[in-house]
Amino acid sequence: MAAGSARELLSGPDRPTAVFAANDITAIATIETAVGLGLQVPDDLSVVGFDNIPESALCAPPLTTVEQPIREMGHRAITLLVRLINGETPDETHVTLGTELIVRRSTRAVQS
């Protein structure tokens, strides 16, 4: 599905110069599709993913991505679930955790 959507997006008359995908798998599929269409990543198209899965460092070019604290998210979710199961009132039901931009070679600086 991601490849088909990417092909449609990148083949149109108003092709974008950058894509921020919802996850790394979609971003990697976008890179593969762009290359298949003859586009150069990042010269013709910058691509950013989200999650920082191991494959993001291994694709060509390596994917710029946003890393989120997966283990901390899991720990907080389990703690909340256990408290709810035990009938306790949770300390918090909404938590905001930090992210980090991992810059690799699928993006380039904006040209003015």
Contacts in CASP RR format, 6 or more apart in sequence:
PFRMAT RR
TARGET T0000
AUTHOR 0000-0000-0000
METHOD contacts of the structure
MODEL  1
MAAGSARELLSGPDRPTAVFAANDITAIATIETAVGLGLQVPDDLSVVGF
DNIPESALCAPPLTTVEQPIREMGHRAITLLVRLINGETPDETHVTLGTE
LIVRRSTRAVQS
2 21 0 8 1.000
2 25 0 8 1.000
2 26 0 8 1.000
2 29 0 8 1.000
2 30 0 8 1.000
3 29 0 8 1.000
3 32 0 8 1.000
3 33 0 8 1.000
4 33 0 8 1.000
6 19 0 8 1.000
6 26 0 8 1.000
6 29 0 8 1.000
6 30 0 8 1.000
6 33 0 8 1.000
6 34 0 8 1.000
7 33 0 8 1.000
7 37 0 8 1.000
9 15 0 8 1.000
9 16 0 8 1.000
9 19 0 8 1.000
10 16 0 8 1.000
10 30 0 8 1.000
10 33 0 8 1.000
10 34 0 8 1.000
10 37 0 8 1.000
10 39 0 8 1.000
10 45 0 8 1.000
11 37 0 8 1.000
15 45 0 8 1.000
16 45 0 8 1.000
17 44 0 8 1.000
17 45 0 8 1.000
17 46 0 8 1.000
18 45 0 8 1.000
18 46 0 8 1.000
18 47 0 8 1.000
18 48 0 8 1.000
18 107 0 8 1.000
19 27 0 8 1.000
19 30 0 8 1.000
19 45 0 8 1.000
19 46 0 8 1.000
19 47 0 8 1.000
19 48 0 8 1.000
20 48 0 8 1.000
20 49 0 8 1.000
20 50 0 8 1.000
21 27 0 8 1.000
21 30 0 8 1.000
21 47 0 8 1.000
21 48 0 8 1.000
21 49 0 8 1.000
21 50 0 8 1.000
22 49 0 8 1.000
22 50 0 8 1.000
23 49 0 8 1.000
23 50 0 8 1.000
23 51 0 8 1.000
24 49 0 8 1.000
24 50 0 8 1.000
24 51 0 8 1.000
24 52 0 8 1.000
24 53 0 8 1.000
24 55 0 8 1.000
24 56 0 8 1.000
24 63 0 8 1.000
24 65 0 8 1.000
25 53 0 8 1.000
25 55 0 8 1.000
26 49 0 8 1.000
27 47 0 8 1.000
27 48 0 8 1.000
27 49 0 8 1.000
27 50 0 8 1.000
27 56 0 8 1.000
27 63 0 8 1.000
27 65 0 8 1.000
27 106 0 8 1.000
28 55 0 8 1.000
28 56 0 8 1.000
28 59 0 8 1.000
28 63 0 8 1.000
30 47 0 8 1.000
31 41 0 8 1.000
31 47 0 8 1.000
31 59 0 8 1.000
31 60 0 8 1.000
31 61 0 8 1.000
31 63 0 8 1.000
31 106 0 8 1.000
32 59 0 8 1.000
34 41 0 8 1.000
34 44 0 8 1.000
34 45 0 8 1.000
34 47 0 8 1.000
35 41 0 8 1.000
39 45 0 8 1.000
41 47 0 8 1.000
41 61 0 8 1.000
41 106 0 8 1.000
42 61 0 8 1.000
42 105 0 8 1.000
42 106 0 8 1.000
42 107 0 8 1.000
42 108 0 8 1.000
43 108 0 8 1.000
46 64 0 8 1.000
46 106 0 8 1.000
46 107 0 8 1.000
46 108 0 8 1.000
47 63 0 8 1.000
47 64 0 8 1.000
47 106 0 8 1.000
47 107 0 8 1.000
48 63 0 8 1.000
48 64 0 8 1.000
48 65 0 8 1.000
48 66 0 8 1.000
48 106 0 8 1.000
48 107 0 8 1.000
49 56 0 8 1.000
49 63 0 8 1.000
49 64 0 8 1.000
49 65 0 8 1.000
49 66 0 8 1.000
50 65 0 8 1.000
50 66 0 8 1.000
50 68 0 8 1.000
51 65 0 8 1.000
51 66 0 8 1.000
51 67 0 8 1.000
51 68 0 8 1.000
51 70 0 8 1.000
52 65 0 8 1.000
52 66 0 8 1.000
52 67 0 8 1.000
52 68 0 8 1.000
52 102 0 8 1.000
56 62 0 8 1.000
56 63 0 8 1.000
56 65 0 8 1.000
56 102 0 8 1.000
56 104 0 8 1.000
57 63 0 8 1.000
57 104 0 8 1.000
61 104 0 8 1.000
61 105 0 8 1.000
61 106 0 8 1.000
62 104 0 8 1.000
62 105 0 8 1.000
62 106 0 8 1.000
63 104 0 8 1.000
63 106 0 8 1.000
64 101 0 8 1.000
64 102 0 8 1.000
64 103 0 8 1.000
64 104 0 8 1.000
64 105 0 8 1.000
64 106 0 8 1.000
64 107 0 8 1.000
65 101 0 8 1.000
65 102 0 8 1.000
65 104 0 8 1.000
66 99 0 8 1.000
66 100 0 8 1.000
66 101 0 8 1.000
66 102 0 8 1.000
67 99 0 8 1.000
67 100 0 8 1.000
67 101 0 8 1.000
67 102 0 8 1.000
68 97 0 8 1.000
68 98 0 8 1.000
68 99 0 8 1.000
69 97 0 8 1.000
69 98 0 8 1.000
69 99 0 8 1.000
72 97 0 8 1.000
73 97 0 8 1.000
76 95 0 8 1.000
76 97 0 8 1.000
80 90 0 8 1.000
80 92 0 8 1.000
80 93 0 8 1.000
83 89 0 8 1.000
83 90 0 8 1.000
83 91 0 8 1.000
84 90 0 8 1.000
END
